[in-house]
Amino acid sequence: SVRLSAATALVTALLVSTGAGAQADENAGDTDVDLFAVITTDQVDGDTSGQSVPAGSGSTGYDYTPSCGLGGYYVCYEPVPCIRDGVKGFLYDISREGALVGQFCLTEQEAAEQQQVTPGRVLRAFRSLTWPRSDLTIQPPGGQTLVNFATNFYTDNDRPTRQSVRLLNQDVLIEATPTTYTWRFGDGTTSSTATPGAPYPALEVTHDYATVDTFAPSLDTTYTGRYRLNGGPWTAIPETLTVPGTAQQLETVAARPTLVDY
């Protein structure tokens, strides 16, 4: 059977119930019709060789099965034919936990594609998962810094994170590695680096504020992904994913030199 995401299934069921099932979107074959469930999340420390994270049980959701026009008790001899956008196909029943909720017309090619874990399907899973935000550390601490002073910024989020999911009853391990950090200093200026900065005294990412004011700096993290299917070789995910950071309040103040005695 083929897994169908809840949103797609409900829309499809609505189309069928209103008599519009045969007029579905011509791009339906590209629709993500699987329901994936996150099994584990693991941030990789040191070893990035790709040992598979143990996966748990499969997900539950909506199932596609051919609608049977002629058959015996166990075998369907003649599926129900249908036409969608002028293309011949077969009618599939949409069910959840054994209960029929609707029907949809799929071509033979679409039905076969929906049973394969494709890079596009993994990309949709990659985008749908929650990846770590980068906690922004500012030095000096305490929410204050000086005008015309090299204020230091860095984050500790510098390791790959892995999440194990189930796609079409197969184990897929997805790894996201932070590769680009976009520093938004809150005064209209930004900077992008391939490194996460470093604590004082390294001073890899710094910014000088020119005025006395209150700012809201933040850090966005762009991840590059890859995946492995059932413990096989790694395959690159064709697109990156950016996770926006949470803004922090930072006040700039002016310092006035004062001559003092010992």
N, C-alpha and C positions, 0 to 999 in steps of 0.2 A: 504494500500500500504506500501511498505518497502522503507526506505530512503537509498540512495546510495551515498557514498562520491564521490566528483567530480573526484578525481584521479582514483578511482576504476572504476567509470562509463566510463570514457573516454578510459581507457585501455580495458575494456570489449567491448565497442562499436567498438574499433579498431580490436579486435579479431574477432568479428562477421562479420565486414565489409570485413575482409580478408579470411573469411571462416573457421576460427579456433575456433569458439565459443564452439564447442563440445569438444575441447581439452584443456579446461581451467585447471588451477591449481587444483589438487585434494584437496588442503586445502582451497578451495574457501569458504567453509562453515564457516571457522574461520575468514574470512575477515570482517573488520569493514565496513558495508555497510550503516551505518546511517550517516546523516549529522547533527552535533550538532551546536548550536549557543549559544554563551555566552549571558546571559540576564543581570545579575547583578554581581558585585564583592563587597564583604563586609568584612572588617577585623573586627573580633569579639572583642569587648571590654568588658571583665568581664564575661558576660553571655555566657556559652557554652552549654546551655541546648538543643539547636538545633531547635529554631524557624525558620520556613521556610522563605526564602527570596522570596518576590513576584516575579513571573515569568511573562514574557511578551509573545508575540505571538510566534508561532512555527517557525521553520526554513524552508527555501525553499531549494530544491535540486533536486536530481534525484529520480524518483519513479519506483518501480517494480510492474507490473501488469501482470497477466497470459495472455499469447497469446491465442486468441480464435480461434479454428478451426471450431467449430460449435456452433451457438447460435443465440438468437434473438437480438432485439434491445437493451434490458437492461440486459439480462442474458446470460452468457456463459455456454452452456451445455457440451462442450467438449474441454478442453484445449489441446494445441498442445503437444504431447509427444516428448521426446528427450532422448538421451543417452550421458552421460559424464563420461569418464573413465570406461565404462562398466556398469554404474549404471543408471537405468531408472529415469527420472524426467520429469519436464514440462518446457516448454519454457516460459520465462518471457520477456515482453517488457520493455525496459528502456526508460523513457521519462523525459523530463524536460519542465515545463511550458506548458504541453500538446503536445509537439513535440516529436516524436519518434526519438531516437538517436542510438538505437541498441537493441540486444536481448542477453539473457543469459540462460543457462540450469541449473535449480536448482532442487535438490531432494525435496520431500515433507518435510523431516526433516529439511533441510537447510532453506526452505521457512518459516517454523514455527519458527525456531531459530532466524531468522532475524527480527521477530516481537516482540522479548522479550528483555528487558533491563537486560543484564547479567552482573556479576561482571567483566568479561573480557572486555565488551564494556565500562563500566565505567572506568576501568583501562586505556584504550586507551584515553578516554576523559581527565582523570586526567593527563596523560603525555602530552597531546596536549595543555592544557591550560597554560597560563602564570602566574606563582606564584611569589611573591615578592622576589627580591634579598635583602640580608641583608646589609644595609649600615654600613660599618666598621668605627668605631671611634677609633682614636689613641691618647693616651696621653703620653707625652706632645703634644699639638697641633702644627700646623705650619709646619709639614713635616720634623721635625728634632727631634732626640733623642740622648742620650749619649751612648757611648760604656760602656758595663758592668753595665747597668742601667735597672731596672725593668720597661720596657715600657708597658703601660697598653692598653688592647684591649677590646672593647665591641661593642654590637649592640643593637638597640632598637626593633628589629624584634623578638618579643617573644609571639605574639598572633596568634590564628588561623585565617585563611582567608577563606571565603566562596565564591563560585561562583555557580550561578544557570544556568543550561543548559537545553536544550530540547533534549531528545533522543527518537526517534520513537514516537514523539508527546506526550511524558510524561515528567513531571517536575522532574528533578534530582538536588538535592542540594549536592555539593561536598565541603568538608571541608578539608583543609590542615593545619596541625599543625607542626611548627618547633620543631624537637625533637633532632637533632644532629647538632652541629656546628663544622666545621672543619677549624681550623685556620692555614693558610699557611703564615709563617712569612717571606718568601722570601729568606731565607738563606739555604734552603734545609730541614728545620725542620718543622714539623706540630704537631698539637695537636687537639684532639677531646673532646668536652664537651657536656653535656646535658643542660647546661645553657648558656645564651647569654653574660656572663661577666657582669661587672658593672663599673660605673664611679668611679674615685678616690673619696674617699680614700678606697673603697672596695677592689680593686686590685684582682679580681678573676681569670683573665686570663692575665698573664704577660709573657714577653720574654726578655732575655738579649742578646744583639748583641755583638759578641766578637771582631769585626773588624770595622775599619772606611771604610764605603762603602755606596753605594746606593742600596736599596732593594725595592721590590714590593710586600708587604704583601696583602693578600686577605682573604675573608671568604666565604666558601661554606656552604649552608644550606640544610639539608636533612629533607624532609617533610614526615610525616605519614598521610595517608588520610582515610577518611570515607565518606559515602554517605547515603542519604535517598531518597527513591522513592515516589513521590506524598505525601509527608508529613508523611511517615511511619517511622518505627524504623531505627536507624542507623545501617549500615553494614560496616565493616572494608574493606578497599581496600587492597588487599593482598601484594602489593609491595610499597616500598618507592620511593621518587623522590628527586634527588639532584639538586639544583639550584646553579651554580657556581657564585662566587662573582666577583666584579670588582677590579682589582689591584690598589693600591695606591702607590705613590712614597714616600719613607721614607729614609732620609739621616741620617747616624750616624756620630757623631763627638766626638772628644776627648776633655775632659775638663782638664785644667791645673790649679791647686790651686795657688792662689796669696794672699800673706799676705798684708792686707790693714789696714790703721789707721781709727779711727772713724772720 
